[in-house]
Amino acid sequence: MLVEHRGKRPEVHPEAYVAPTAVLVGDVRVAAGARVLHLAVLSGEDGWVSVGEDSVVMEHALIRGRQVHPAVLGAAVMVGPHAHVNGAVVDEGAFLATGASLFPGSHIGAGAEVRIGAVVQVNTSILPSAVVPIGWVAVGTPAQILPPERHDDIWAAQRELDFRGTVYGVGPETTMRELMRGQSAYYGSHAADEIL
């Protein structure tokens, strides 16, 4: 399903394939040879999304562009089922396994692998051909790649990365009530969307 949002329409190259149950919203560009499979969601409602040539977005994946951080997949990128790419840049030939999560401002180098259930935190860069192992967390630039049981070390690095500012554009003093009031108002604009 293609959806116009805030006057922006998805653009799909004639040699690409988008499954009928996938949803592309707003400023989304899908290149030749790219494949977007069933129930994937590509949301260009806040910032643009680009899927490069011969890239594959598997079932139930979410790719979301952010105003300051577009979601950009290079050529020949694999995005596994249930993966979450939020305002990240993924260079050519990278592999994002099932359930991988990439947060705004992150950058995955060419040929790198983010394996099953691994997390790449905000403003974190993964070097070309590097591997984030199954369930591990990458944090910082240069990235520290840590097992989840090292939560204190992960939090020490993550605390400096400005998650709230990067993702929501707010400071640490903003209450959850204020944050969600703004998010609710922002997403309320979908009431005016047009299915194409």
trRosetta pair geometry for C-beta under 8 A, 3 or more apart (Angstrom, degrees):
i j d omega theta_ij theta_ji phi_ij phi_ji
1 20 7.4 58 -45 179 65 54
1 21 7.6 6 -13 -143 93 24
1 22 7.2 -165 24 89 62 46
1 23 5.0 -9 62 -109 99 71
1 24 7.3 -176 89 28 51 66
1 195 6.2 -45 -173 -144 108 105
2 9 7.0 43 163 -168 114 85
2 10 4.8 -126 -143 46 101 122
2 12 7.4 -110 -89 -14 130 123
2 18 7.7 76 -64 107 94 157
2 24 5.3 -15 -113 66 66 103
2 195 7.4 113 79 -165 54 59
2 196 4.3 -44 96 55 104 116
3 10 7.4 60 44 -12 50 112
3 23 6.6 11 -5 -170 120 91
3 24 6.8 176 25 88 76 51
3 25 4.4 -14 69 -110 117 73
3 26 7.1 -16 95 -28 87 56
3 193 5.2 3 -180 -180 112 124
3 194 7.0 151 -161 76 63 41
3 195 5.7 -36 -104 -103 76 55
3 196 6.7 -162 -91 1 21 88
4 7 7.0 1 175 -128 105 12
4 8 6.7 166 -155 78 67 37
4 9 4.8 -27 -100 -88 90 81
4 26 7.4 83 -162 -91 32 45
4 193 6.5 159 78 -161 57 67
4 194 4.4 -7 53 60 110 96
4 195 7.9 -144 18 -69 77 9
4 196 5.8 99 -27 -53 94 106
5 8 5.9 -25 68 58 68 89
5 25 5.1 40 -17 175 137 90
5 26 3.8 -52 54 -71 113 94
5 44 7.5 160 55 84 122 72
5 45 5.0 -51 125 -111 154 85
5 189 7.5 92 -169 120 94 105
5 190 6.9 -27 -125 -111 114 67
5 193 5.2 -20 -94 -110 78 97
6 26 6.5 21 40 -118 94 111
6 45 7.1 110 9 -153 119 68
6 189 6.5 22 -66 150 101 136
6 192 8.0 82 -72 86 52 117
8 26 4.4 43 87 -163 117 70
8 27 4.2 -44 174 -58 147 79
8 44 6.4 -108 124 113 138 113
9 26 7.7 -75 -82 -148 13 22
9 196 6.4 80 -142 -64 111 151
10 24 3.9 57 -91 130 160 124
10 25 7.3 23 -49 -7 111 5
10 26 7.1 62 -58 71 75 25
10 27 7.7 151 -89 -147 51 8
10 28 4.1 -14 -117 63 94 102
10 29 7.5 -174 -160 -72 64 33
10 30 7.3 24 178 -5 106 103
10 42 7.5 94 -114 91 128 117
10 44 7.2 143 -89 26 78 129
10 196 7.7 -149 39 30 93 145
11 28 7.2 -176 30 92 59 57
11 29 5.0 -2 65 -114 103 72
11 30 7.1 -171 97 27 57 68
12 16 5.2 -125 -176 71 85 127
12 18 5.5 -77 -125 -15 149 129
12 24 7.3 151 -60 33 112 172
12 30 4.6 3 -121 54 70 118
13 16 4.4 97 60 -13 86 106
13 30 6.1 -127 12 102 82 72
13 31 5.5 30 -10 -167 140 28
13 32 4.4 -97 132 -66 154 60
13 33 8.0 -14 85 9 138 51
13 34 7.2 100 38 28 115 102
14 32 7.8 -2 60 -105 59 86
15 32 4.1 25 73 -144 118 88
15 33 6.0 -2 127 -45 107 55
16 30 4.6 142 166 131 169 109
16 31 6.5 129 -73 90 124 28
16 32 6.1 -122 -52 -117 80 24
16 33 6.7 -32 -94 36 64 20
16 34 4.5 -5 -129 59 110 83
16 35 7.1 -168 -168 -74 73 38
16 36 7.5 33 164 0 112 94
16 51 7.8 103 -139 92 141 121
17 34 7.6 -156 37 98 60 53
17 35 4.9 2 63 -118 102 76
17 36 7.1 -165 101 33 60 64
18 22 5.2 -117 -177 65 85 134
18 24 6.4 -46 -148 -24 149 129
18 30 6.5 137 -63 43 112 176
18 36 4.5 3 -119 58 73 114
19 22 4.5 104 60 -16 85 103
19 36 6.3 -126 12 104 81 69
19 37 5.1 50 -20 -160 136 34
19 38 4.4 -98 135 -70 160 57
19 39 7.8 -34 91 -3 136 46
19 40 7.4 105 38 22 115 97
20 38 7.9 -2 55 -107 60 82
21 38 4.6 29 66 -147 117 81
21 39 5.3 -16 127 -56 111 62
22 36 4.7 111 -163 131 169 106
22 37 6.7 134 -67 96 121 20
22 38 6.3 -124 -53 -122 78 21
22 39 6.6 -61 -91 5 54 11
22 40 4.6 -4 -127 56 104 83
22 41 7.3 -173 -166 -76 68 36
22 42 7.4 25 168 2 109 96
22 57 7.9 95 -133 95 138 118
23 40 7.6 -158 34 95 62 50
23 41 4.8 -3 64 -116 102 77
23 42 7.3 -174 96 32 57 61
23 43 8.0 18 112 -71 100 78
24 28 4.5 -133 -170 72 103 155
24 30 7.3 -76 -110 -30 150 123
24 36 7.2 57 -63 123 111 169
24 42 4.8 -2 -115 64 74 107
24 44 7.7 15 -179 8 77 104
25 28 6.9 87 57 -21 36 127
25 41 7.5 5 1 -171 109 88
25 42 7.1 178 26 92 67 58
25 43 4.9 1 57 -123 115 64
25 44 6.3 -175 94 39 62 65
25 45 5.5 -10 123 -54 117 98
25 193 7.2 -40 -142 -133 105 138
26 43 6.8 45 34 -172 115 52
26 44 3.8 -146 96 86 98 80
26 45 4.6 163 -13 -80 153 49
27 44 3.5 -136 65 152 61 131
27 45 7.9 171 22 -63 83 19
27 47 7.4 -87 73 155 128 26
27 48 4.1 -77 127 -104 118 80
27 49 6.9 136 102 19 69 70
27 65 6.8 -69 82 55 101 155
28 42 4.7 99 -132 124 141 118
28 43 7.6 -49 -68 -105 120 2
28 44 4.3 -161 -52 -13 70 127
28 48 7.2 172 -83 -162 34 68
28 49 4.5 -8 -116 65 77 109
28 50 7.9 179 -160 -76 49 35
28 51 7.7 21 -179 -6 90 101
28 65 7.9 -167 -88 -9 71 125
29 48 7.0 17 0 179 101 113
29 49 7.1 179 27 93 63 60
29 50 4.8 -5 64 -114 105 74
29 51 7.0 -167 96 28 58 67
30 34 4.9 -140 -176 80 87 138
30 36 6.3 -76 -119 -24 143 124
30 42 7.7 126 -67 63 106 174
30 51 4.7 2 -120 55 67 118
31 34 5.1 97 62 -20 68 122
31 50 7.5 45 -32 -179 103 84
31 51 6.1 -146 15 97 82 67
31 52 5.3 -6 26 -161 143 28
31 53 4.5 -81 122 -66 131 59
31 55 7.5 73 51 20 107 102
31 75 7.7 -69 84 -98 152 78
32 53 5.4 1 69 -118 76 95
32 54 8.0 -1 105 -39 67 65
33 53 4.9 46 54 -168 117 76
33 54 4.2 -19 127 -69 127 64
34 51 4.6 112 -159 126 155 113
34 52 6.8 146 -80 89 120 30
34 53 6.4 -114 -48 -130 87 23
34 54 6.6 -63 -76 -14 53 10
34 55 4.9 0 -122 55 95 78
34 56 7.3 -176 -160 -76 60 39
34 57 7.6 27 176 -3 101 95
35 55 7.6 -151 35 99 64 48
35 56 4.7 -1 62 -118 104 77
35 57 7.0 -164 99 32 59 64
36 40 5.1 -129 -176 70 86 139
36 42 6.6 -62 -134 -23 143 128
36 51 6.9 -125 -66 -56 106 178
36 57 4.7 3 -119 58 69 116
37 40 5.7 91 64 -18 59 119
37 56 7.3 30 -23 -176 109 88
37 57 6.4 -161 18 94 77 63
37 58 5.4 -10 42 -147 134 35
37 59 5.0 -68 112 -60 117 64
38 59 5.0 -1 71 -111 80 98
39 59 5.4 41 56 -161 101 80
39 60 5.1 2 109 -71 113 60
40 57 4.8 104 -154 130 160 111
40 58 6.9 143 -76 93 120 27
40 59 6.4 -120 -50 -129 82 24
40 60 6.6 -44 -85 11 54 10
40 61 4.7 0 -127 54 99 82
40 62 7.5 -173 -163 -74 64 35
40 63 7.5 19 174 3 105 98
41 61 7.6 -155 36 96 60 51
41 62 5.0 -3 65 -115 100 75
41 63 7.4 -174 97 33 56 62
41 64 8.0 11 115 -67 98 85
42 49 5.0 -177 180 117 100 160
42 51 7.1 -64 -118 -39 150 122
42 57 7.1 34 -65 146 111 174
42 62 8.0 171 -82 -159 37 43
42 63 4.7 -4 -117 65 75 106
42 64 7.9 -174 -157 -75 40 42
42 71 7.9 -151 -152 85 84 139
43 46 7.6 35 134 11 100 86
43 49 6.9 109 68 -35 33 141
43 62 7.3 -2 4 -168 110 88
43 63 7.1 172 25 89 66 55
43 64 4.5 -4 63 -113 109 78
43 65 6.9 -149 100 24 63 72
44 47 6.9 -89 -151 99 66 34
44 48 5.0 17 -144 -131 116 43
44 49 4.5 -121 -72 9 96 94
44 65 4.9 28 -119 27 63 130
45 64 7.9 -33 33 -149 90 89
45 65 7.7 159 36 61 46 89
45 189 8.0 153 -172 81 115 115
45 190 7.6 -26 -130 -81 146 94
46 64 7.3 34 34 172 113 94
46 65 6.1 -170 70 99 76 73
46 66 5.4 -17 108 -133 124 40
46 67 5.1 -81 162 -44 88 77
46 186 7.9 29 -94 170 107 129
47 65 3.5 -129 90 148 76 96
47 66 4.5 7 13 85 133 23
47 67 4.7 -160 -62 -75 101 20
47 68 7.0 -93 -77 26 146 26
47 69 6.4 139 64 73 168 41
47 70 4.6 -136 147 -90 113 62
47 71 7.3 127 95 -5 103 73
47 87 6.6 67 54 -107 140 91
48 65 4.9 -166 74 -147 18 168
48 70 4.6 -8 65 -130 76 122
48 71 7.6 -140 109 40 47 68
49 63 5.4 108 -146 127 132 109
49 64 7.3 -76 -79 -141 122 13
49 65 4.4 -133 -56 -37 72 111
49 70 6.8 -168 -78 -174 34 87
49 71 4.6 -3 -117 66 80 106
49 72 7.8 -168 -154 -75 41 42
50 70 6.9 38 2 151 98 125
50 71 7.3 177 28 96 59 62
50 72 4.9 9 55 -123 107 71
50 73 6.6 -158 100 36 65 65
51 55 5.2 -142 -179 73 86 130
51 57 6.4 -72 -122 -30 138 122
51 63 7.4 90 -73 101 101 173
51 73 5.0 9 -125 55 54 123
51 77 8.0 -129 -154 57 71 115
52 55 4.9 89 65 -23 73 126
52 72 7.8 58 -41 174 101 72
52 73 5.2 -132 8 110 90 74
52 74 4.6 0 -11 167 162 25
52 75 4.1 -110 145 -69 126 45
52 76 7.3 -53 104 8 117 45
52 77 6.3 87 47 6 112 107
52 92 7.2 -93 112 -96 164 75
53 75 4.5 -5 60 -120 85 100
53 76 7.3 -6 95 -35 73 67
54 75 5.8 42 49 -171 97 84
54 76 4.9 1 99 -77 113 67
55 73 5.0 112 -157 134 167 127
55 74 7.4 141 -70 90 128 39
55 75 6.5 -141 -46 -152 92 29
55 76 6.3 -99 -79 -43 64 6
55 77 4.3 5 -126 50 113 80
55 78 7.3 -158 -157 -68 69 32
55 79 7.3 42 170 -6 105 97
56 77 7.7 -155 35 93 55 54
56 78 5.4 1 59 -119 100 67
56 79 6.8 -158 99 34 57 71
57 61 5.0 -132 -177 67 87 140
57 63 6.4 -71 -128 -22 140 130
57 73 7.7 -151 -68 -23 102 171
57 79 4.6 -1 -118 61 64 124
58 61 5.5 98 64 -27 65 119
58 78 7.6 33 -29 -176 108 80
58 79 6.1 -154 14 98 80 67
58 80 5.2 -13 31 -161 141 29
58 81 4.4 -81 121 -61 124 62
58 83 7.3 83 50 12 102 107
58 98 7.9 -59 82 -93 149 73
59 81 4.9 1 68 -115 80 101
59 82 8.0 2 101 -34 71 64
60 81 5.3 46 52 -166 103 81
60 82 4.9 -1 110 -70 118 62
61 79 4.9 90 -150 134 161 113
61 80 7.0 142 -82 89 118 34
61 81 6.4 -119 -51 -133 84 26
61 82 6.6 -54 -85 1 55 9
61 83 4.7 0 -126 54 101 83
61 84 7.5 -163 -160 -70 65 36
61 85 7.3 20 174 5 107 99
62 83 7.5 -152 37 97 61 52
62 84 5.1 5 61 -119 104 70
62 85 7.1 -174 97 34 58 62
62 86 7.5 12 115 -68 104 85
63 71 4.9 159 176 142 89 152
63 73 7.2 -53 -133 -32 145 120
63 79 6.9 -20 -66 -158 114 170
63 85 4.6 -2 -116 66 74 109
64 71 6.0 125 78 -39 28 142
64 85 7.2 168 26 92 61 59
64 86 4.8 2 60 -120 107 70
64 87 6.7 -32 100 -32 81 70
65 69 7.5 -168 -166 103 58 57
65 70 4.6 -10 -144 -142 109 60
65 71 4.4 -116 -79 9 65 89
65 87 6.4 91 -157 -90 34 64
66 69 4.2 22 62 58 115 85
66 70 7.1 -135 50 -73 56 24
66 71 7.5 95 1 -40 69 82
66 86 6.9 59 -40 166 112 74
66 87 3.4 -3 6 -90 118 127
66 104 5.0 8 3 -115 160 124
66 167 7.4 -105 -120 -138 149 48
67 169 7.8 -3 54 -51 129 135
68 87 7.5 35 75 -154 70 132
68 104 7.5 67 76 -178 95 126
68 105 7.9 -2 110 -71 106 92
68 166 7.8 -123 77 -156 133 59
68 169 7.7 140 -12 -78 129 105
69 87 3.2 65 102 -177 116 108
69 88 7.1 21 162 -60 119 31
69 104 4.3 136 56 -159 156 91
69 105 5.2 -94 -97 -58 145 56
69 166 7.5 31 -21 -179 140 91
70 87 7.0 111 68 -135 5 62
70 89 7.8 57 83 -77 77 85
71 85 5.4 108 -150 127 121 103
71 86 7.1 -68 -85 -144 118 15
71 87 5.9 -75 -66 -80 78 22
71 88 6.1 27 -125 45 74 58
71 89 7.9 -170 -151 -77 33 43
72 88 7.8 -126 40 107 64 46
72 89 4.7 2 59 -121 106 76
72 90 6.9 -173 95 31 60 64
73 77 4.4 -133 -173 55 102 149
73 79 6.8 -71 -109 -41 144 121
73 85 7.3 34 -67 151 103 169
73 90 5.0 -5 -117 63 63 113
74 77 5.6 113 61 -41 67 117
74 90 6.2 -131 10 104 84 65
74 91 4.8 25 -7 -163 147 34
74 92 3.9 -93 130 -61 136 58
74 93 7.4 -38 95 5 121 54
74 94 7.2 91 44 10 110 101
74 110 7.3 -44 65 -101 162 83
75 92 4.9 7 56 -120 79 99
75 93 7.5 9 92 -39 73 66
76 92 5.8 45 52 -166 97 78
76 93 5.0 9 100 -80 114 60
77 90 5.2 91 -136 120 149 122
77 91 7.9 152 -83 95 116 24
77 92 7.0 -116 -56 -133 86 29
77 93 7.0 -57 -82 -12 57 8
77 94 5.2 4 -125 57 94 81
77 95 7.6 -170 -159 -79 59 35
77 96 7.3 26 173 2 98 101
78 94 7.7 -140 38 102 66 52
78 95 4.9 7 56 -125 110 71
78 96 6.6 -165 99 37 65 65
79 83 4.9 -139 -178 67 82 143
79 85 6.3 -68 -128 -23 131 132
79 90 7.8 128 -76 64 100 173
79 96 4.9 4 -120 62 57 121
80 83 4.9 105 63 -37 71 119
80 95 7.8 50 -36 177 104 76
80 96 5.7 -140 10 108 87 68
80 97 4.6 17 -6 -173 156 28
80 98 4.2 -100 143 -62 133 46
80 99 7.2 -42 99 10 119 48
80 100 6.5 93 43 9 112 103
80 116 7.8 -70 98 -97 164 67
81 98 5.0 0 61 -118 82 91
81 99 7.7 1 95 -36 68 64
82 98 5.7 41 51 -168 103 75
82 99 4.8 -1 105 -76 114 64
83 96 4.8 90 -145 133 154 117
83 97 7.3 148 -81 89 116 28
83 98 6.8 -123 -54 -139 84 22
83 99 6.4 -54 -85 -1 54 7
83 100 4.6 4 -128 53 101 82
83 101 7.3 -167 -162 -72 60 42
83 102 7.9 23 173 2 99 95
84 99 8.0 2 -2 -162 90 39
84 100 7.3 -152 36 98 64 52
84 101 4.5 5 61 -118 111 75
84 102 6.8 -173 100 32 65 60
85 88 5.2 -108 -166 46 82 114
85 90 6.7 -55 -136 -28 137 130
85 96 6.9 -22 -68 -147 110 177
85 102 4.9 12 -123 53 62 117
86 101 7.7 1 7 -170 108 78
86 102 6.4 178 32 92 65 67
86 103 5.6 -10 70 -128 110 41
86 104 5.7 -61 122 -51 89 72
86 167 7.8 17 138 -123 129 100
87 103 7.2 -4 62 164 98 42
87 104 3.3 9 83 -112 137 80
87 105 6.5 8 126 -22 111 50
87 106 7.8 102 98 25 74 76
87 167 7.7 -178 30 -113 149 64
88 102 3.9 -26 -32 138 166 125
88 103 7.0 90 -63 68 111 20
88 104 6.9 -131 -57 -110 67 25
88 105 7.5 -30 -99 52 63 21
88 106 4.4 -18 -119 69 108 91
88 107 6.9 -172 -166 -78 79 34
88 108 6.7 46 161 -9 120 98
88 120 7.2 84 -122 89 145 127
89 106 7.6 -162 34 99 64 53
89 107 4.8 -1 63 -118 102 79
89 108 7.1 -164 98 29 56 68
90 94 4.9 -127 -179 60 95 142
90 96 6.8 -57 -127 -38 149 123
90 102 7.3 -129 -67 -45 107 177
90 107 8.0 -174 -77 -157 35 44
90 108 4.5 5 -122 54 69 119
91 94 5.7 98 66 -30 62 119
91 107 7.6 45 -27 178 100 84
91 108 6.2 -148 18 97 78 68
91 109 5.4 -17 34 -165 136 29
91 110 4.1 -77 122 -65 124 64
91 111 7.8 -38 98 4 105 54
91 112 7.5 75 53 14 101 102
91 128 7.0 -55 79 -98 146 89
92 110 4.9 5 62 -125 79 101
92 111 7.6 3 99 -39 70 67
93 110 5.5 47 51 -171 104 79
93 111 4.6 -2 107 -76 118 64
94 108 4.8 91 -147 129 161 121
94 109 7.2 140 -85 87 119 36
94 110 6.6 -120 -52 -139 87 27
94 111 6.4 -58 -83 -7 56 8
94 112 5.0 -3 -125 56 101 74
94 113 7.2 -178 -165 -78 68 37
94 114 7.6 29 171 0 109 92
95 112 7.6 -146 35 101 68 45
95 113 4.6 -7 66 -114 105 80
95 114 7.3 -170 97 32 59 60
96 100 4.3 -133 -172 62 87 147
96 102 7.1 -69 -121 -25 136 120
96 108 7.4 -73 -70 -101 101 176
96 113 8.0 179 -78 -155 32 49
96 114 5.0 2 -120 59 69 108
97 100 5.3 107 56 -38 61 113
97 113 7.2 41 -28 -176 103 91
97 114 6.5 -146 18 98 81 60
97 115 4.7 19 16 -153 144 40
97 116 4.5 -74 123 -62 132 55
97 117 7.8 -43 96 3 109 49
97 118 7.3 72 48 17 108 102
97 134 7.8 -49 78 -101 154 77
98 116 5.1 6 64 -120 87 87
98 117 7.4 -4 101 -38 75 67
99 116 5.8 44 53 -166 108 64
99 117 4.4 -1 109 -77 126 60
100 114 4.3 99 -148 117 140 111
100 115 7.1 146 -83 83 110 14
100 116 7.2 -100 -57 -121 78 18
100 117 7.0 -59 -80 -14 46 8
100 118 5.3 -4 -122 58 85 80
100 119 7.6 177 -163 -80 57 35
100 120 7.7 23 176 -2 98 98
100 132 7.9 108 -135 79 112 125
101 118 7.5 -154 33 99 69 44
101 119 4.7 -8 66 -115 106 75
101 120 7.0 -169 98 30 58 64
102 106 4.8 -138 -170 73 91 140
102 108 6.8 -68 -112 -37 142 118
102 114 6.9 145 -65 38 101 179
102 120 4.7 2 -116 58 71 114
103 106 5.6 94 62 -20 58 121
103 119 7.6 28 -19 -176 106 88
103 120 6.5 -157 20 97 76 66
103 121 5.5 -16 38 -162 133 32
103 122 4.5 -70 117 -65 122 63
103 124 7.6 63 56 20 98 107
103 163 7.6 -31 164 -131 149 90
103 166 7.7 75 145 113 105 131
103 167 7.1 -52 -174 -79 105 112
104 122 5.4 5 68 -124 72 94
104 123 7.7 5 106 -40 68 66
104 166 5.0 172 93 149 117 102
104 167 5.3 161 21 -91 134 65
105 122 5.1 49 51 -173 116 73
105 123 4.0 -13 123 -72 134 60
105 124 7.5 93 106 12 87 51
105 166 5.2 -68 -10 -158 136 131
106 120 4.5 109 -158 128 152 114
106 121 7.0 147 -80 85 119 30
106 122 6.6 -114 -47 -132 88 23
106 123 6.9 -57 -72 -11 56 10
106 124 4.8 -5 -116 58 93 79
106 125 7.1 176 -160 -78 57 40
106 126 7.6 31 178 -8 100 95
106 138 8.0 100 -142 93 125 115
107 124 7.6 -159 30 97 65 45
107 125 4.5 -5 61 -116 104 82
107 126 7.0 -161 96 29 58 68
108 112 5.0 -142 -179 68 87 130
108 114 6.4 -76 -117 -30 135 119
108 120 6.8 -110 -73 -63 97 175
108 126 4.9 3 -124 53 59 120
109 112 4.7 93 64 -30 76 124
109 125 7.3 66 -43 175 96 85
109 126 5.5 -132 9 102 88 71
109 127 5.0 -21 7 165 155 25
109 128 3.5 -112 149 -65 124 51
109 129 7.0 -53 106 7 117 49
109 130 6.5 75 47 16 121 99
110 128 4.5 1 55 -126 76 108
110 129 7.4 -2 95 -38 68 69
111 128 5.5 50 48 -174 98 83
111 129 4.5 -1 104 -78 116 68
112 126 4.8 120 -173 126 163 120
112 127 6.9 143 -87 86 124 43
112 128 6.1 -126 -47 -143 92 28
112 129 6.0 -61 -81 -11 59 8
112 130 4.8 0 -126 53 106 71
112 131 7.0 -172 -164 -74 71 38
112 132 7.7 45 166 -7 108 88
113 130 7.7 -141 37 101 64 46
113 131 4.7 0 63 -117 103 78
113 132 7.0 -150 104 32 62 65
114 118 4.8 -145 -178 80 78 124
114 120 6.0 -69 -117 -32 139 117
114 126 7.1 -130 -70 -50 99 173
114 132 4.7 9 -124 48 66 120
114 138 7.7 -90 -117 3 102 132
115 118 5.1 81 60 -18 62 127
115 131 6.7 30 -26 -173 111 92
115 132 6.2 -157 18 89 78 67
115 133 5.7 -23 41 -164 136 27
115 134 4.6 -71 119 -70 124 59
115 135 7.9 -43 97 -1 99 49
115 136 7.8 51 54 27 104 95
116 134 4.7 7 59 -128 91 93
116 135 7.1 -7 98 -40 77 70
117 134 6.2 47 51 -171 99 69
117 135 4.6 6 99 -84 117 64
118 132 4.2 135 172 122 150 112
118 133 6.7 148 -89 83 127 32
118 134 6.5 -114 -53 -132 95 19
118 135 6.2 -49 -80 -5 61 9
118 136 5.3 -2 -125 56 99 66
118 137 7.2 -176 -165 -79 70 34
118 138 7.2 43 167 -10 109 96
119 132 7.9 -136 52 161 33 143
119 136 7.7 -136 35 107 72 40
119 137 4.7 -10 66 -116 104 77
119 138 7.0 -164 97 28 56 68
120 124 5.2 -154 179 82 82 127
120 126 6.2 -69 -120 -36 134 120
120 132 6.5 -125 -70 -53 92 167
120 137 8.0 167 -83 -161 28 53
120 138 4.6 -8 -114 61 71 115
120 143 7.6 -46 -138 -120 91 140
121 124 4.8 89 66 -24 72 136
121 137 6.7 45 -35 -179 104 97
121 138 6.6 -152 12 91 79 59
121 139 4.4 28 24 -108 137 78
121 140 7.6 24 67 -23 122 48
121 154 7.9 154 -45 -172 143 95
121 157 7.9 136 55 111 156 103
121 158 5.5 -113 -156 -111 160 100
121 161 6.1 93 136 80 119 173
121 163 7.6 -69 -173 -90 101 103
122 158 7.9 91 39 -149 90 84
122 161 5.0 143 81 144 97 122
122 162 7.1 -110 113 78 139 61
122 163 5.2 162 10 -107 145 64
122 166 4.5 130 -170 83 139 156
122 167 6.5 -98 -91 -45 137 93
123 140 7.8 1 107 -119 87 30
123 141 6.6 -93 149 -12 76 117
123 161 4.8 -179 54 -160 118 99
123 162 7.1 50 -5 52 147 89
123 166 6.0 -126 -34 -98 106 154
124 138 5.3 141 156 123 143 94
124 139 5.6 -92 -97 -133 136 25
124 140 5.8 30 -114 33 89 19
124 141 6.0 -177 -138 -54 39 81
124 143 5.2 71 -176 -100 100 100
124 161 7.2 -18 -52 -126 85 145
125 141 4.4 57 18 -116 102 108
125 142 6.8 -69 73 -124 100 47
125 143 6.0 -142 75 -37 49 98
126 130 5.0 -145 178 69 88 128
126 132 6.5 -73 -115 -39 137 110
126 138 5.9 1 -80 177 101 167
126 143 5.5 2 -89 -7 58 155
127 130 4.4 94 63 -31 82 125
127 142 7.3 10 -47 -148 107 104
127 143 7.4 -137 -13 27 79 110
130 143 7.5 134 134 58 162 132
130 145 7.6 -171 167 -49 121 147
132 136 5.4 -150 178 78 77 107
132 137 7.8 10 -165 -140 119 5
132 138 4.9 -79 -107 -37 128 118
132 143 7.9 -66 -85 149 107 149
132 145 5.6 -146 -117 -136 73 120
133 136 4.5 67 63 -5 82 130
133 145 7.3 108 11 160 85 121
133 147 7.8 -24 73 -91 124 77
135 147 7.6 29 107 -148 96 70
135 148 5.8 -66 154 -19 96 122
136 145 5.7 46 142 176 135 85
136 146 6.3 167 -168 83 96 32
136 147 5.5 -62 -112 -98 90 44
136 148 6.8 -140 -117 -36 38 73
137 145 7.5 170 86 -152 39 49
137 146 5.5 -26 65 66 88 85
137 147 7.8 65 20 169 83 7
137 148 6.1 100 -16 -89 109 66
137 154 5.1 29 93 -123 145 133
138 143 4.3 -6 -172 -167 103 131
138 144 7.1 161 -151 77 53 43
138 145 4.9 -17 -98 -100 81 76
138 146 7.8 150 -91 18 32 69
139 143 6.6 117 52 -149 24 75
139 144 5.5 -26 64 57 79 92
139 146 6.9 -27 20 18 108 114
139 154 5.6 133 -10 -149 153 71
139 157 4.3 117 122 104 122 128
139 158 5.2 -70 -148 -67 137 79
139 161 7.0 -114 -167 -38 89 145
140 143 5.8 145 74 -118 67 38
140 144 5.4 37 43 6 122 90
140 157 4.7 -80 -41 -176 122 121
140 158 8.0 -108 -47 -71 83 45
140 160 7.6 36 -100 72 101 114
140 161 6.8 -125 -84 -73 59 115
144 153 7.4 -115 135 150 147 110
144 157 5.7 -144 35 -79 132 166
146 150 4.5 -99 176 69 120 131
146 153 5.7 -167 -135 97 159 120
146 154 5.4 -153 77 -72 141 91
147 150 5.6 95 66 1 72 101
148 151 6.9 21 171 -66 59 81
148 154 7.6 -8 -134 -31 44 154
150 153 4.3 -22 160 37 106 119
150 154 6.0 119 104 -25 80 91
151 154 5.5 -56 -144 38 33 113
151 155 6.0 30 159 -18 69 107
152 155 5.9 -54 -144 38 28 109
152 156 6.4 34 154 -25 62 105
153 156 5.6 -49 -147 30 31 115
153 157 6.8 23 157 -9 63 104
154 157 6.2 -66 -158 42 30 103
154 158 5.8 23 153 -17 69 117
155 158 5.5 -57 -133 43 32 111
155 159 6.0 48 162 -38 66 99
156 159 6.1 -43 -150 15 22 117
157 160 6.5 -67 -171 32 37 106
157 161 7.2 37 142 -31 68 110
158 161 5.4 -57 -157 20 45 120
158 163 6.9 19 172 -45 96 118
161 166 7.1 -33 145 -12 83 144
162 165 4.0 -36 173 46 110 118
162 166 5.3 116 107 -26 89 95
163 166 6.0 -64 -142 40 23 106
163 167 5.9 -1 171 0 65 117
164 167 6.4 -63 -130 48 22 96
164 168 5.4 -39 -169 43 62 111
164 170 5.4 -67 159 76 104 83
164 171 6.9 57 108 171 126 10
164 172 6.0 141 44 -86 147 55
164 174 6.8 174 175 48 138 118
164 179 7.8 -86 -147 -106 108 137
165 168 7.4 -62 -98 60 11 69
165 169 6.5 40 -160 -121 49 23
165 170 6.7 -130 -92 64 50 33
165 171 6.6 28 -79 -93 96 44
168 174 7.6 -139 111 83 134 156
168 179 6.0 -4 -174 -146 160 107
168 182 7.7 103 -172 89 109 132
168 183 7.5 -58 -128 -68 112 105
170 174 4.0 -15 162 -8 131 160
170 178 7.7 153 -146 111 152 111
170 179 6.1 -133 33 -100 164 94
170 182 7.8 152 -61 43 133 158
171 174 5.8 129 64 -18 61 95
174 178 5.1 -121 -168 84 84 125
174 179 5.3 99 139 -60 117 93
175 178 4.7 96 56 8 81 100
175 179 6.9 -144 96 -5 43 88
176 179 5.5 -54 -144 39 33 115
176 180 6.0 24 161 -13 68 109
177 180 6.3 -61 -143 42 23 102
177 181 6.3 29 156 -25 62 107
178 181 5.7 -52 -146 31 29 113
178 182 6.7 26 156 -14 62 106
179 182 6.1 -64 -160 38 28 108
179 183 6.3 23 150 -15 67 110
180 183 5.3 -50 -139 41 39 113
180 184 5.9 46 158 -25 69 103
181 184 5.9 -52 -146 34 27 113
181 185 6.6 26 154 -16 61 106
182 185 5.8 -56 -149 37 31 109
182 186 6.2 32 154 -21 65 108
183 186 5.6 -55 -146 36 31 113
183 187 6.2 16 162 -6 67 110
184 187 6.4 -62 -142 45 25 99
184 188 6.3 42 153 -38 60 105
185 188 5.5 -48 -152 18 29 123
186 189 6.6 -44 176 2 39 109
187 190 6.0 -10 176 -8 65 113
188 191 6.1 -10 172 -9 65 111
189 192 6.1 -47 -179 30 63 106
190 193 5.1 -11 -165 -22 62 120
